[in-house]
Amino acid sequence: MRFRLNGKQVDVEAPAMKRLLDVLREDCGLTGTKEGCGEGECGACTVLLDGQAVNACLVPFGQVRRRAVKTIEGLGGRHPLQAAFVAEGGTQCGACTPGMIMAAVALPKDATPDQIREGLAGNICRCTGYEGIYRAIAKARQAEGGPPRTVGRGSRSTAGKPGRRQRTKSSKRRTGR
């Protein structure tokens, strides 16, 4: 199947129902995308699909035909978020870090603190307590020319607790819950 991977057209032979996560790791040799839960709950496998953050463990490979996939390797190791995560203590064990960074890359450049917290709500970190992660994102946004913002305890979040996906009124209507 032909798709764009980290800016290059590639052809990969794999079953259409194989998870994108497994195709990236096993068939493409890109092991930066991590498996945490395998159920779309932790965000460790977050990649960008046509610029939107998705859980690669939930995407069947057949869904990426003629689309663009970007992994942590596609950032080239020089993205301001990567440097900021190191400088601000946004990483410890590193299992969640690629997913956190990819989720943050998908955020708008002018994201508010609440939007940052909400954008990372599907990513779980069991080590850092999130404050270093939020500082790193704020620092990287400032380095990219975005507005200086503080993200952390001082900002009120509508996203709820980190790591929990929130239902909106529209999603309640859609699911009937």
N, C-alpha and C positions, 0 to 999 in steps of 0.2 A: 504494500500500500504506500502511496506517495503522500508525503506531508512535509511541512516545513518544520525543522527542528533546530532551534537556536540559530535561526537566520539562514539555514541551508536546506535546500531541497534534498530529501532522503527517500529511499525506497526500503521498506522493511517488510519482510515476510513473517507474518505472525497471524494467528487466528483472530478474527474480528472480535470475539468475546473475551480475549485475554485482556487483563487489566492494563491500562496505560502504564501504571507503575511498574509492572513486571516487564513490559516491552522496553521501557526506558532503561531499567537496571540490567536485564538479562540479554536483550537483543541489541541494545544500543551501547551498553557498557557505561552508562551514566549513573553512577551510584550515589550521587549527591542527593537525589530525591530519596527520602527515607520512608520506610514503612513503620508506623507506630502501632496503630490499632487495626488497620485493614478494614475499617467500617465507616470511614469518613467522619470520625468524631474528634481526632486529635490534630489534624492539619499538618502533620510531619511530611506528608507527600504532596504538599501544595506546589503546583506548577501553574504557569499561565497558559491558557488556551484562548487564542485570539485576544490576548491582553487581559483576560479575566481570570482571577484566581479560582482554581478548581482542585478538588481532591483527586489525585491521579489513581487512587485505589478504587474509586467509584466510576471511573470513565472507561467504558469498553473501547479497546483500540480502534474498532470500526468507526467510532465517532470522530476520529481525528483526520480522516481522509480529506485531503486538500485544505487543511487548516494549519494554523501556526501554533507550535508548542514551544514554550521557553522554560528551561530548567535552571537551577542555580548555576550550572556550568555555563549557561548562556550569558550570564552576567560578566563572565571573563575574569572574575577575581579582583576587579578594580572598581566595583560599584561603591558609591559613597555609603550605602547602607552596610556593606560588609565591613568597611573600616570603622564605621560608627559603632557597630555591634561589638567589635573588639575594644575600642576606646572606652565605651560606656559600660562595659561589663554585661552586655546583653546576651552573653552565652556562657554556659558552664559545661555541661556534658556534650552539647552540640547536636543532640538528636532532633530537637525541634527547630534549630537555627535555619536550615535551608527553607523550610516551610514558612517560618516567620518572615524571613527576608522576602520570599516570593509574594507572600500576602501583602507585605508593606509596599513592594514595588507596584502592585496593582492599585494602590490607593491614589487618589488625586493629589497632585503636587501641593494644593492648597487645603488639604484635609485638616479639619478642625481636630482638637484633641478627642472629642467624642466620636468623630468619624474614624480616627485611628483605632481607638479602643474597639469600636464596633467592627471595623475591618479585620481585626485580629481575634475577634470573639470565637472563631472556629479553630483557633490554634492554641494548643495546650503546651505549657512549659511546666515541668515539674521541679525545676531547679532555681530559677532566678527571681521568682516573685513578680515578674513583669516590669518592675520599675526601670531596670536597666534597658530593657527592650524598648519601652516607651521613650526613654531619654535618647537612645540610639536613633530612633526614627525621627524624633524632633531635631536632633543634631544633623542628620543626613539631609533632611528637608531644608534646613538653613544653609547647608553647604551647597545644595542644588539651587539656591536662590529663592527658596520659599520663605514664607513669613516665619519669624522666630516664634515658637510656641512651646509651651510647657505641657507635657502629657504626663499625668500621674495622679497622685492622691489629690492634688489641688484642683483637678478638673472633674466636674460632675459628669458621669457617663450615663447615657441612656442604654448602653449595651449590656448592662448587668455585669455579672462576674466574668472575668476572663475565662475563655475556654468553653463557654456555653453559647450556643446559637439561640438567638432570640426570635420569637415569632412575632410578626407584625400583624396588624388587623387584617391586611390583605391575605397573608398566608393562612390565617385562621379560616377565612372565608373559603379559600381554595381547598383546604384540607378538610373542611367541615368540623374542625375542632374548636 
